[in-house]
Amino acid sequence: MKQLWFAAICIGYMIGTTLGFSNVEPPNIDGAHIITAGDAWSVNIRIPNGTAGEQVVGVLQNGFKTIIAHLTLGTGGVANWQIPLGEITQSGETALIIYYGKEEYRQSLQVQPGVPTVVELFTSANSMPAYGEGSATIMVLPRDNWGNAADNTSEFQLDSLYPGGQHNSNTFTYKGGLGWMTLHSQGNPGRVRAALEYGSLSASLELTQTPGEPQFASLRLSPDCVFNDGRDRISLVATITDSHGNPVTDGTLVTFSWRHGHGSASTVDGQATLRLPAPTSHTGQFSYRATSGETHSNTVFLKITEETCSYD
Amino acid sequence: MMHMCTFSADHYDRSWWNPWETRWYTGFTMFSYPPLTHQLTALISKISSLPTAFITVMLISSVVTTLGVYRFSRLWVNERPASYAALLAVVSSSIAETIHVFGQLPTMFVIGVLLNALPFVWSWLDDADITALFRGGALLMVAAAGHHVTTLFGMIFFSGPILATVLLRKFRIPHPHENHYESEKFRFWHVRRLAMQRIQRVAPALFRCGVFGVSLIVILVVTVLPYWLWSRSDPITQITIPHSSRDSFLENTSAGLMFFLIPWGVLIVILPYALYKGFSTSNWILASSLALLALLGTGGTTPIPALLLRGSFYILTLDRFTFWATIIILPFAGLYFESLLHGRLGQWIAAHFGSSWRILTVGGLGTSFIALAIFTANLTQYRKFQPAPVNMTPIVEFLAKDNHDNWRYLTLGFGDQMAWLSAQTNALNVEGNYHSARRLPELTSTPIERLDGAKFTSIPGLGSLQAFLTNPQRYNLKYVFVNDDFYEPLLYFAGWHSLGQLENDVQVWERADVPPLPAAIPVQMYPAWQRLMWGTLPIGSLFVTAIIFSFTTLVVPRFNLSIQRLPIIKRVIHWRILRFWLIADDYRAPLRPSQDWQFWRRVTNRLFPSIRLTPVPRRIIFGLVLLAIVISGGIVIGGSLYGHTGSPEAVILAYYDALDFKRFTESYAYLQTDLSQDEYLRWLSLQGGILASFAKLENLYIETGNSVSDKMTAFVTAEWLTALGTYPIAETWQLIRIDGTWRLNLDVEPPSQPRETFITNTELGFHIDLPLTPLSETALKRGTLDRALLSVSPLNVVYLPEVPIGFAPKSYDASRIEGRFEGLISVVGAVTNLSAFPAQVTITAVLRGQDGERLAETNVMDVMMHQLWPMETTPFRVDFSGADASDILDIDKIASVELIVRGVPTSHNLDRSLVLLDEHTLYNAGLRQVDIPHLITLNTTNDGRIRWVNHVYLERAITPDAALQFELPPMPEDLKILDLPIEISGPRLADWQNGTPLPTIVIHGYSR
């Protein structure tokens, strides 16, 4: 019986001790819970039942940066931690961890981005088809002194000047500090200048409006009659324009085709030229055609003769 | 090897405590190679440079080895032969080869340390000298820290004979208290007593062997413990890399020269003497070790090494055995020279042939040793094993500027120097110079040592290189530095473009649209205790050795310390049973072993009776006979050489060899032709093309007919290896013998005059003044490149069951390598560039399983035009081959296919000067020679869907205004269409317009 009483008393002590330890109150953290990036910050950490002279370790996890301080509790179990200007620089949620003895307490701190001091414009495409057939996404990224993207409250306007002199003004849509808008082409091929000004901040970029896809093709052949001795060369010249009659973009590939053969050349100012030896196999008429994309040219004919070519 | 050492030393110089090296193989651990020599080099480089430090450590190793040879030889022979042995080590061709040709610092360092440790091992085993055990252990710790394999295997071949010899000697020496019962009548229980006496003779030495063995294992394990942990957790599972040391030296005579004749050198003459001398004395166990090493060193010349080594035969480099054999033979070689200079052999020669022959033999051998050592040391000057030295500064500067080191790079044709480049830059290489550390499947699934020298491993090597060049985005590989024209075609047709030449004539090739390296590269973290061990223990072994030697040399004798006087030890050895079985030993002078059992002695004594000086005339006759033999031998060798170089086969071989190495003027000398040399050279230059300019002769098969009146027909098949495949070219040659020399009859017309002498044309060029990256974090700071607007035709997935897709492992690898090595899966289609600018197009296909998991992924290799003009269309074919595809054991597991198509602006590789005049004629309408014309053909089904895309490279170049006939490749017969859902994705895609014309054939080509 004595042993049972002894065991019960021991178990009671163990439970009491455990409960006693687990009832340690969390520290009281007295300081701003929302601050601006780059600002100074001060906080009082009060440890219930803490005694003066005890050590507390404070850790602030701000972005990739970790700030650690060994603090000494003063009267009433209070320690003061002051973080100077320019230390807490990364916006977003920041973790504050307090170590006291073997205990660990966590609390979060909100760091807001500062006032934008720099703004950048960038685009998803440097060129787009003209005549309203193309578009590009323009993005704006305002950032504060510490590189934090500004809040979504920023309001910038983009002024666009088109080749024909048209003027447009657009606003951005924001998410996570990044603003974007779709810029549509207008008018003929040429340069589009886009600029942004907001207080002392400014940024600009340029885009190119390119001609549209090939729409019209015409083919010339020179000469159109050669001897059959195989010593002549012929030139095939294709002129390719877009839907508005403007020359297609330089480099557009034109495929010249003839019976059992083909070759290609690229346009310069809308014209592509291919020079090749005249057929030597037999006399008669040979046809040539040019194709660019889905556009086909007229057919031209080359006469191969044993006699004199007559140029009427 | 030297550069690999300097690279490793550079690693320790930069980060001693961090074992992870990111500059090779997308990251590897330095735990994979014992570090002592590298760390030592790194430390010395702090006060000099890496090359100087390397030379310093090598110099120290050479001196230590010479000393070691002397000390090791003293175990087996007397002082004078041991001195000669050390002298021979200085002029040993195998050591010269190891140092000057292979630059194997760890091998040299460790063999030196090991040889110095062995006398202590002997001393411990024989005399129970505890001091020797500590000294030997310390030196073995240094050896283990330098190179574990040498220490491990060296123990078998170097330490094994020591252990066996000591035990044998102990076994033969009777103890004073033994009773042999010679005066008593033999009884059965005498056998047991006698046996126990024999056991008791060797038991203490055997115990010491055990102590030594356990100590050695502990030392080996502890000194480089992180290495063992790494090799256990990350075992090497790669296909065996062929090594010439495993070849038959009779067939591969070059390998025989490098791995047998040169290392053995003059010692091969002494080998029979060494074996005779060894097997006829108590050193027969050492001679057995020598014989075994010499046998293993013959590689695949006989099947015996493969039978003995079994699976290890295909992993080990067998030249190591020859190197060890040439070290072990040195004590016998010392004996040989002693005998020649001071002993019986010299007397015998003088007696039988005269003193002049004795002087001649000594002088000839001595001169041969020195000459061969000098020759070997300078071998790389006569025979190039490595490309010429490249000035790395322009490459280092290129990588350092404009953030070029944000991507990985690759070198081609640099040889071992690539390690030296790596040591000088922070940029990362996709490969490296230490193949045991490779883990990328593209490297481990083919028997290729390095991508840099892929052409030397033929098709498997090039297959591995193709995998890297085809999928550069997988490794963030953007730049390739090319020091060998051979690789240019592969780079060009795999979508790379040349940026031009650096000041050192190295070409820089770039691939567009490759993402830069992530900001944080994955790093394997190792526990701190392992890093601490790796950083301290190996280099600490030197300090441990210094302390032990100082203590045992200065302190122990001064204070007359003895471990046996320690109270505990004293008490222990007091116990009779321990003293009797483990400690008690006989310290009498060893008796000379009986030679009665050496029955052959009777025969040899008969054959070579004791020397008696002979009369002068007899010596003259013998001397003249010997002279005649030497002269006859010379004549036979000379005749054999002449037959080797003057036969029709030899002339054909020499002609093709001259063509292979571009010695065109020399090749003219083997011809009988009406062309003048100028006409011949012009005719050759007009051949052009991939075979003439970018090929390497892989194999030459010659079949000759009968010679009729100085004429002969030869059927020659030359297999030319190019970066794009192998081309077997069969030719029939008529050979004519003129003035006793065979010549190849070249009957061709002189090259015709050009059609026009002045050709005009216009060309359009582009320049992109923009950064190299598409929209990304980097681009935010530097502007953006547009994404090209692309349109993809309906696709098909096809299967060719018979086509090989991977390197099927040999039987000895088969147990480790599992895969499907036949059955090509391809995705075929066409893509059009609808952008306003020329675009570099990258097409990636992904095979997915039932749950959408990625089974395999690859880009188009060369079956497309990677750069497209605006409105240009190219067919394409994505081939799944290599490691990824081999892993798909059952193709029914493929549930769907994803095709990712993306493009960025480009200004490169846009030459389209080739014109299809008719179905079989190409014409060059441009201004530059097209060196390698490439035709891609497209075959459609009845309903207009693309069924197959084929391609062919023409072997001949086409000069401007010239035409060339060609034949298209046939359609494969066993082609099956797989009905799989296909999803097409990409950053900017437009729908494919029905009715868009599909080109049945597209043509482009590479112009250098």
Interface residues (C-beta under 8 A of the other chain):
Chain A: E120 F122 T123 S124 A125 N126 S127 P129 L141 T210 P211 E213 P214 V248 T249 D250 G251 T252 L253 V254 T255 R259 H260 G261 H262 G263 S264 A265 S266 T267 V268 T273 L274 R275 L276 P277 P279 T291 S292 G293 E294
Chain B: R755 N761 T762 L764 F766 L770 L775 A779 L780 G783 T784 L785 D786 R787 T832 L834 A836 F837 P838 L868 W869 P870 M871 E872 L910 R912 L914 V915 L916 L917 D918 E919 T921 Y923 A925 D961 A963 Q993 G995 T996 P997 P999
